[in-house]
Each structure stands twice: as C-alpha cells, then as structure tokens.
C-alpha cells in the first residue's frame, strides 16, 4: 500500500474531487481527516471509507474554510486523533460566473476567500502538526488549482484571479519553507464532473465526453503523497498534459511504454509540446505506467 500508516487531511472532501482523493488515499492505507462545511456529506464520505474494510482511521470535522478559528479547531482534532500529519490536500473551492462589470461584489469576495484565504488558513492551521522531521519522508502540502491558470476563461474573473494567486502562493511558500522538509505542489484539473462545473447534474452519468470524472485525478494526488515524489517540489501538474500522456501510452507499441526512459522518445516524436510540458515529471509518468499494469 502506497500510503500505509500515513495521515492525510483533505479539505472539501464531502463530495467531488476531495471525496475521490480521500477514498483513494484510504485504499492505499492512509488514515484520513475529512473537512467540509456540510456534516451530512462528510458523514457519507466517512461511511464509504469505513465500508472499504481497509482498517484505516477516519476523522470527520466540519469547518468553514474561510473562518480560521474553525479550520484551526479542525486540525487540532486531526492531530489529537491521528497524530502528526504527513499530507494535506487544500482542495476546497468555489466559483460563480458573471460578466466582470456585473459581478456581485460579495460573491467576488467570497470566491477569493474560499480559494485563496482557504488555502492560506489550511496551511497555517496545519503547519504545527506536519511531520517535518525527516528529509527522506517530507511532509506534503498539495493545492487543487485549475486550468484557469494560465488560460483565463471569460466571465470567471474572481475564480481566475484566485487560481493565479495560489500559484504565486505556492511558489512563495516553497522558497520560504525549503529547509523545513515540506514539499508544495499543485494539481491543475481541466473540467471535472463536480457541482462546481455541473451543479446538481454532477454525477448523473450524462457528463460531456471531455469532462473528467473526479477519480480520474487520483493518480496525481497519490503520486504527490507517496515516497516517489519526495524530491518533487513546486510542481504544477496539468491534468490535460497527463491525460494526453495516458492516451499516447495506450497507442504506444509494447516496447515503448515500459517506463519513462523508453517512452519519452516516443512521446517527444508524437507530441513534442506535451513532452516539453511533462519532461521534468518523468517520475509521475513512471508512476502512471506502473499503476496501469
């Protein structure tokens, strides 16, 4: 099991991407801390993990990610129940769509508060409880970003601004805590079948073909949390690029996809732009290849 005995906390884990990450981490042996504003959704996530029968601990704690006192109390509970924390996934997110000059002021602020302050509060509350005493097994802080960076779609000004901001926040924290055995990385999904994208229709089985399922992102988070990524720091993992990698792995001749070293020439020849974007993350490609066997 990739994460056996590790303690991982995921914000926004009542549904969508966060819930999928939590279940995937539990299957790999991690004890899980669940955070969401909605107790009903958290209890469902907790029950589903417990019903896996893998014997991990699961602690659920409601908190509004924009209220530091609530986030701080949640992490104190996780530490008390689980011990030192190996990984944090700052996943909670929010968005609304309006033409910029018509954007409701309060909603603009709310989006920034969830997507930026929420990440800051999560790190601040978690910092004292991170297991950062071993450079061979560093603590991991992972942010869920978005393809809105750097693409900047229209009518999403607040969301785009927030996703640009957390890239800068990650870069700053990477430099600041470089000597403290904490790695900071980000997964940047394309469109995913969640309520953030499809509202109450999410999960109805009728998503457009180009829209990912939440669990399609699991490999990226699992990689960043596992020992293979101990030296990966300040990486931006764009889901689009690695989805293209997966497609090309399916097409590659058997002798060209055993590992990154033999696959990279095939990738460069057939998708040079994708190759340029992923060439520094060969360990993740190896991870994907291994998981697909």
VENGIRA-V405123 format. One record per backbone hydrogen bond with DSSP energy under -0.5 kcal/mol. CO is the residue of the C=O (numbers start at 1). NH is the residue of the N-H. If there is no record, write none. Layout:
BEGIN
CO,NH
CO,NH
END
This chain:
BEGIN
1,4
3,6
6,8
6,31
7,86
7,87
8,33
9,89
10,13
10,35
12,15
12,18
15,18
15,19
16,20
17,21
18,22
19,23
20,24
21,25
22,26
23,27
24,28
25,30
26,29
28,3
29,5
31,8
32,34
32,59
33,10
34,61
35,12
35,13
36,63
37,39
38,42
39,43
40,44
41,45
42,46
43,47
44,48
45,49
46,50
47,51
49,52
50,53
57,32
59,34
61,36
63,65
64,67
66,68
67,70
67,71
68,72
69,73
70,74
71,75
72,76
73,77
74,78
75,79
76,80
77,81
78,82
78,83
79,83
85,131
86,140
87,9
88,90
88,142
89,11
89,91
90,144
96,98
99,102
99,103
100,103
104,108
105,109
106,110
107,111
108,112
109,113
110,114
111,115
112,116
112,117
113,118
116,120
117,121
118,122
119,123
120,124
121,125
122,126
123,127
126,129
126,130
127,130
129,85
130,132
134,137
139,183
140,88
140,142
141,185
142,90
143,145
143,187
146,149
147,151
148,150
148,152
153,156
155,98
156,160
157,161
158,162
159,163
160,164
161,165
162,166
163,167
164,168
165,169
166,170
167,171
168,172
169,173
170,174
171,175
172,176
173,177
175,178
177,180
177,182
181,139
183,141
184,234
185,143
186,237
187,145
187,189
188,239
189,147
191,212
192,194
194,197
194,198
195,199
198,201
199,202
201,204
208,211
212,193
213,216
214,217
215,218
217,220
217,221
218,222
219,223
220,224
221,225
222,226
223,226
223,229
226,229
227,230
229,232
231,233
235,186
235,237
236,238
237,188
237,239
238,242
239,243
240,244
241,245
242,246
243,247
244,248
245,249
246,250
247,251
248,252
253,256
254,257
259,263
260,264
262,266
263,267
264,268
265,269
266,270
267,271
271,275
272,276
273,277
274,278
275,279
278,281
279,282
281,284
281,285
282,286
283,287
284,288
285,289
286,290
287,291
288,292
289,293
290,293
END
